[in-house]
Amino acid sequence: MRITPFSSVWHWRSLVALSLLIPAAVWAAETGTSSIHSPTMIMGLLGGLALFLYGMDKMSNALKNAAGSRLKTLLAKLTTNRIAGVFTGAGVTATIQSSSVTTVLLIGFISAGLMSLAQATGVIMGANIGTTVTAQIVAFKITQAAYLMVAIGFLVQFTAQADKTKQYGKMLFGLGLIFTGMNVMSEAMSPLRDYQPFIDAMAKMHNPFFAILLATLFTALVQSSSATTGIVIVLAGQGFISLESGIALAMGANVGTCVTALLAAIGKSRESKQTASVHILFNVIGVLIWLPLISVLSDWSIALSPSHPDLTGVERLGAELPRQIANANTLFNVVNTLIMLPFVGGFVWLAKKIVPKTYKPTVSELPIVSPKYLSKELLMTPDIAMDQAQLEIGRVGRRVCNMMHTLPPLTSKLAAPEEQEIAVQALEKIDDLEHQVDILHGHILFYLGHLRKEPLTEAQSNRQIALISITDQLESIADLIADTLVPIMDKSLHAEINISHEMRTTLDEIQDKVTHALLDSVNAIRRGDNKRAKQVLHTKRALNALLDKVLAHQAERLVEHDANRLQLFSVEMEWTESLKRVYTVTKRIAKIHLRGKEA
């Protein structure tokens, strides 16, 4: 099972969290009271919570996989416009059903240098709005259709042929489990309606500070404010808590969800820690604003929610409170965003004060090269992770192209001293570049390998395999340059051979064709440019003509009475054959790109 903010369902945290919310249940089990069968009730609560959290996990994963490129499009719209950032944050979070995951994604983007703190602040505000969608869904209480959702969802995900249809089946299956879990918890708690010790314990919820603290702790344990809000709605549906208590618990859930972002920022860049600080500041300040105004928020939510005057007592509370709490939760986050959006600059300034600049290592202390775009937090969204890997592959490609650009024309001992000196310096630079390619190659393969731990669609799996293959091909070209062309150049620098002007012109033209083909191939990968990839394939005819020209010239030179003609033949042929091998691998990269576009 994947490690996500919801996968703690099978972890000890679920038991601890449940005991925090239902202290009277444990007390009842210890006293062995005859009015309540405690073991049955606790099993029902734990089983219902497990179904609820597992359903959220399934639905969240299915939504992310079904969203695919649309999720990437939303993230691509992140701009310096704070309003666009709010809408983007709300949209992404509504899609992946977790503000914690959105914030973790932001930390990954900032760590990769793709986003500024000011951009991230607007997205965080929007993420808090997006996460209220879950509460709105569960507040509908369509438990009667829960089993039907589970059945249809199960059938679709195991019978559908298309990956996207399977994801929709998993989404419906997860949604059905959410409502099933809520129903199980509700039935397990129904005997507590008349149990005085539990009623006395729930009375403490009227203290907003206690309710906020309890919800904060619970959310920090299960790492999902949506889960907390869902359970609050279950309690409200049984008439155990008042509207004001439910609002206070929802506030605490907003604070508790910051813990996930805080944990994700540990060991990351200063900007990542500042992002987590902004998330905490926004939610804590929002709670402080509304703490003395809970009654106002309660009145607003009542006005916006449907009423059921035909019902009385607990039945009326069960019918009205869930929708009122869901609406209050949405109002809380929307109004907070409207109030604090103009002060994004202030949040950024305060976060930078909380997490100031630290010692920056000198250039000599830094590693020779390190990944720029690979962030493990992005692995939970495979499409985005592969986009980042592709950017990192672009960095490898640029270095391999630099190796070819740096490679000097074939030079001999008889050449001018200036040419020899340039050649020696170039070979040293190529060695450094090849070392950097090896380092990045290892990081990319390790990163792409970790994607296999995530559930991938067929298209995602094919793309992952293509990216691994492209990375390997680029590393192979770097090896060809460093292990084949460089030694040939080194050998020629110590050989007393005289390369004719005509041959040198032809060899230089071949080298130039191969270099340009490699550049086109790398740019085709980086920019998704099919035209450049096809140009690489079309280079073959011109390159073959030049290679034939080399062979014809070699045939003429072999009959000459030159003591070094065989050594010259060997060097020139090894050089052309090695360049031809570089082109062959370059062509392979272009074909992989075009094959991926046709799929």
N, C-alpha and C positions, 0 to 999 in steps of 0.2 A: 504493500500500500504506500502511496506517495506521502512524503513529508510535507504537509501544508498546514496553514493555520488551523484547519479543522481536523487533521489526522490525529490529534490528541484524544480523539474519541475512545481509543482503546488504551489510553494511558492512565496512570494513577491520578492525573489532574482532574479527570471527570468525577471520580469518586470524592475527592477533596472538595471540588467546587459544589457538588450536589449537597454535601454535608454542611457547607456554609449557608446554602439557601434554605435547607430544610433541617434545622437543628432539632426541632421537636420530634422528627421521625426517629432519629437516633436515640433520643431520650425515651421515646415510647418503646423501642426495641429493648432497651435496658430494663425497664420496669415491668415488661411483660403484661401490660394492661390488656384486659379482655375486650375492650371496646374497639381495638384496632389490631389487626394481624400484621405486625411490623415487618417480618421478613417478606411477606407477599407485597406489601406496599413499597418497600425499598427496592425489591427486584423490579417492580413495575416502573419506579422512577428511574432507576439506572438503565433498564432496557429501553424505556421511552427516550431518555436523553441520548443513548447510543444511536438509536434510529434517527433521531432528530439531527444530530451532528453529522452522522454518516450521510444522511440525505443531503445536507448542505454541502458536504464535500463533493458528492457525486454531481449535484447540480452545478456547483461552481466550476468543476473541471470540464463538464460538458459545455457550459456556456463559453468558457475560454476557448475550447477547441472548435466550437461551432462558429465563434466570432471570427477566428482566423485573421484574414487580411483586414477585416473591418476594424479589429482592435488595433492593428498596426497603423491603419489610416487615422484613427482617433489620436493615437500617440504622436503621429507625425504632425498633427495640427497644433502641437504645443508651441506657442509663440510668446513673445514678450507681452502680448495683450493679456492682461490679468483676467478679463471677462471670458475670453476664449479658453483660458486655463481652467477656470471654474467649470465651464460646460464640459470641457474635456475630462476633467477629474470626475465629474458626476457621471458622465457617460461610461467611462472605463470601469468605474466602481460598480455601477448598476449592472455592467456586463459580467464582471468577475465576482460580484457579490462579496467584496471584502475591501474596506478602506485600508486595512492593514497591508494587504497585498499591494494595493496601489502605491502606498507610501514606500513599501520595500522596493517596488519597481523604480520609483523616483530616486531613491538612494542609489540604486544601481546605475541609473542614467547620470546622476551627478558624479558618482565615482568614475564613470567612463568619460566625463567631461562633455557630455552631450546636452546638458541643461544647467542653467544658472539657478541659484537659490531663489531669486525673485520669481522666476517662472514656476518653480516647484511650489511656492507658497500658494499661488492661486489654485493650483491643481489639488493641493491638500484640502483647501476649503471646499472645493467641489466634491472631493471624495467623501466628505462627511455627509453631503446631501445624497450622493449616490447610494450610500450604504443603508439609507432609510427605506429603500425599495423593498428589502427583505421583510422588514417589519410590516410594511403595507400589504405584502402578499400573505403573510401568515395571519394577519388580522382578519382576513376574510372568513376564516374558520370553515373551509369547505371540506370538513373531515369526512362527510358522507361519501365524497368522490375519491378519497385517498386511496382506497384499495383498488379502485378502477384505474387510477393513475399508475399505480405500481404495476398492475397487470399489463396495461397497454404499453407502458414504458419498457418493461421487461421484454415483451414480445417484439417491439420495434427494434431494440438494440441487438437482439439476437437473430433477427430475420432480415433486417434491411441490408441491402448490398452497398449503398453509398455511405461513405464515412460520415458525411454531414447528417444524413438521416439517422444514423446510429447515435450520433451525439444528441440529437433532439430526443431520441428515445431515452437515453441516459438522463437527460435533463428532466423529462417527465417522470421517470422512475425516481430520481432524487427528490423532486417536489412531492411526489406521493409519500415517500418515506418521511419527509418533514412533517406533513400533516398526520401521518400514522403515528409518529413519535409523539407529537403534541397530544393526540387522542389517548395514547397509552399513559402518558404522564398525567393527563387530566383525570382519567378514570382511577389511576393509582392514588391521586390526592383527594378524590371526592370524599372519602370517609373522614378526612381531617376538617371538614366544614363544621362538624359538631364536636370537635375535640378541643377542649378548653386550653390545655398547655400550648397547642400549636397556635390557637387564636391569640393567646397572650404573646407568643413569640412574634407573630406577624404584626401585632400592635406596635412593636418597636419601629416598624417601617414608617410610621407617621413622623419619625424624626428624620428629616431630609439628610442630615449629615451621616447618620447611620446607614441609610439606604444607599447614598452615593458611595460610601466606603465599601459596602458589601458588594455592590455591582462592579466597582472598580477591581476588587480582588478576584471576583468570579471571572470577569472578562480577561484579566491578566493571565488567569490559569488556562482558560480554554482558547485564548487568543482570537476571540471573535465577538464583536459587539452585537452582531446580528443574532448570534446564539443566545446571548444574554437577553436581548430585547424579546426574542421569541419566547423564552421561558417566562419572562415578565408577563407577556400576553396570556400565557397559559394560566398563571396565577390570577391574573385579572379576570379571566374567563370563569374561574371558579369562585370569584367574589372574595378572594383572600386579601387583596390589597385595594387601596383607594386610588383614584386618579392621580392625586398629588404624589403618593408613594411611587406609583408607576412611572411618573415623570422623573422623579428623583433617581430611581433605578436606571432609567434610560440615560440620564446625565452621567451617572457613574460609569455606564457602559462606554460612553464616548471618551472618558478619561482613561479607562482601562485598556482600550484598544491601542493607545500610544505605546504600550509596553513592547509590542511586536516590533514597531519601528525603532524603538530604542535599542532592542537587542540586535536588530539588523545593522545598526550603525556602529556597533562595537568593532573596533579594529579597522574601520573604514577611514576615508579622508575626512578632513576637518569640515568640508562642505556637507558631507553625509550626516555628520553629527549635528550640524546646524539645521539640516532638514528635519531630523527627529525632534530637535528643540522647538522648531516652528510648529510642528504637529502638536506637541504637548502644550505649548503656549496658547495656541488657538483654542484647544478644547478646554483647558483649565480656565482661561479667561471667560470663555462662553458660559461655563458653569457658574462662575462668580457673578456674572451679569444677571443670570436668571434665577439664582438661588433665592433672593428675596422676592422674586416675581413669579414664583411657581403658580400662585393662584391666578395670576393674569394669563399665563400660558394655559392653565387648566380651563379658564373661561373661553379662550380662543378655540381650543380644540373641541370643546363641547358645542360651540356655535357651528363649527365646520363638520361635525360628525352627525350621522343619523341617530334619531332617538326612537325609543320603543315604549311609548306611554301605555301601551296595552299590556305590558308585563309589569311585574312587581318584584321587589326583594332581590334575592340573589340572581334570579332568572334575568331581570332587567340589567343588573350590573354585568352579568356574563355576556349579554347581547351588545351592550353599549361600550363598556370599558376598553376592550381590545382595539376598536377603531379609534377611540379617543386617544389612547396612548400612542398608537402608530402616528396619528396626525400631529400630536404634540411633539413627538420625536422629529418629524419632518419640519415642523414650524421652528423648533429649537435650532436646527442646523441651517435652515434657509435664512432665518432672521439674523443669526450670528454671522453668516457670510456677508449679508447685505451691510451689517454694521461695521465689520472689520475689513472688508475688501479695500476701502480707500486707504487703509493703513498698512498695506503690504510692505511698504518701505520701512515702516516702524518695526514690523516683525523681523525683517531681515537684519536691521540694525541691532535689535535686541538679541537675536540669535548669535550674531557675530560677537557681541559682548559676552554672552554666556560661554561660547566656545571660541576663544580668541586664537590668533595665529600662534603657532608653536615653532620650535626650531626647524629650519629647513636645511636638509643636508646639502653639501656642496656637490658640484658636478662629479668630482672624483669619488665621492661616497655613494653615488647612485649606481645601480646595476647598469650593465651595458645596454640592455633593452628589456622592456617589460610590456605585457599586454596593456592596451589602452582601452579597449572596448569590451573585454570579457568580464562580466560580472555574474557571480553565481546566483544572485538574487533574481536575475532575469531568466534562469533556467526553468522556473515554474510556468513561463509562457514561451513554449518552444519556438513559435514564429518569430518573436522578438529576439530570442536568444540566437537564432540562426541569422537574423539580420545583423546582429552584433558580431557574430563570428565571421560573416561575410566582410564586414568592415575591417576586421583584424586580418583576414586573408588579403584584403587590399593592401595593407601595410607590408605583408610578406611579399606580395607581387611587386610593389614599388622597389623593395630592396633587391629582388632578383633582377628587375629591369636595370637598376643602378649598377649591378654587377656586370651586366652585358654592356652598358654604356661605358663603364670604367675600363672594360677589357680593351687594351690597345691593339692596333693592327699588328699582325705578325712581324716581329722585329728580330734581326740577327746580330751576331757579334760584329759584323762588318758595317752595321748601320751607324749613323752619327751618334756621338756620346749623349747628345740631348735626348734623342729618341730612346736610348737605352735607359737613361735615368727616369724618364717619364714612365716607361714600361715597368721598371722595378717598383716605383711608388704605387702604380696602379695595382700591381699584384698584391701588395701589402693591404691596400684598401679593400680589395676583393675578399681577402681572407677575413677581415673584420666583418664585412657584410654577410658572409656565409655563416659566421658564428651567430649573428643576430637572427638570421633566417632559421637556423636550427633551434634556437631558444623559442621563438614565436611559434614555430611548427609544433613543438612539443606541447606548448600551452593550448593551442587551438585543438589539437587532437584530444587532449585530456578534457577540454571543455565540451567538445562535440560528443565525446564518449559518454559524458555524464547525462546527456540528453536521453540516452537509452533508458534511464531510470524513470523518465516521464512517459506517460501514455501518448504515443505519437500516432497520427493518422497515416495512411499510406503515402499521401503526398508529402507530409512532413518527414517521414522516414526516407523517402526517395531523395528529398532535398538534403537531408543530413548526410546520406551516403555520397551524394555528389560533392558536397562541400569537403568531406574528408578526402575524396579522390583528388579534387583540385589542389588542396593543401599539399598532398603527397607529390603531385606532379610538379608543383612549384619548387618543392624541396629537392626533387630529383634534378630539376634544371640547375639549381644552385650547386648541387653536387657535381653535375657535369662540368660546370664552369670552373669550380674550385679544384676538382680532382682530375680533370682531363685537359681542359683548355689551358689552365694556368701552368701545369707541368710541361705542356708542349711549348708554351711561350718561354718558360724557364730554360728548357733544353735548347731552343733556338738562339737564346741570348748567349749561349756558350758555344754555339756552333759557327764554324767559319763557312757559312753558306751565303750565296748571293741570290736573293729573290729578285727576279726580273721585274721591270716596271709593269709589263703587261699582266704578269701573274699577280703582282701585288694589287693592281687595280681591280682585278676580278675577285680576289680574296676579300678585299675591302667591301666590294659590292655585295658579296654573299653575307658577310658579317653584318652589314647594314640592313639587308633584307630580313635576316633572322632577328636582329634587335628590334626592328619595327613590328615584326609579326608578334614577338613576345609582348611588346607594349600594347598592341591592339588586343591581344588575348586577355591581358590583365585588365585593361579598361573595359572590355566587354563584360567581365565578371563584376567589376566594381560598379558599373553604370547600367548593367542589364542591356547592353547594346548589341543587338543581333547583327547589325551591319558590320561592326568591327570584327566580330567572330567570323563572319563569312569572308571578310577580307583576308584573314589568316589562312583560310583554306585555299583561296584563290592565289596566294603567294607561291603555292607549290609549283605551278607551271614555270614561272619566271626563275625560281630557284633551281629547278632541274636543268633549265637551259644553261645557267651559269656553271653548274656542276659538270655538265657535259663539256663546257668550254675549258674548264680546269683539266679534265681528262685528256682532251685533245692537245692542250699545251704541254701536259706532262709527257705524252707520247713523243712529241717533238724533242723535248729536252733530254729524254733518255738516250738518244743516239749521239748526243754531244760528248766530246772527249773532256769531261770535267771530273776530276778525282772525287769531288763531293756530290756528284749528281744523285747518287742513290740516297745519301743522307738528306739532301734537299727534297727529293721525291717523298721520302718517308715523312718528313716534317710537314710538308704541304698537304699530303693526303690525310694525315692524322688530323690536321687542323680542319680541313673541309668536312671530313667524316664526323668530327665532333660537333661542328656547327650544324650539320645535317641532323644529328641526334637531338640537339637542342630544339630544332624546328619541329621534329617529329613529336616531341613531348608537348611543345607549344600548341601544335595542331590538335593534339588529344584534349587539351584544356578547352579549346574553342568548341570541339565536338560535344564535350560534356555540357557546356553552357547551352548550346543549341538544342541538345537532346532534352535538357530540363525545361526549356521554353516550349518545346513541342508537346511535353507531357501534359 
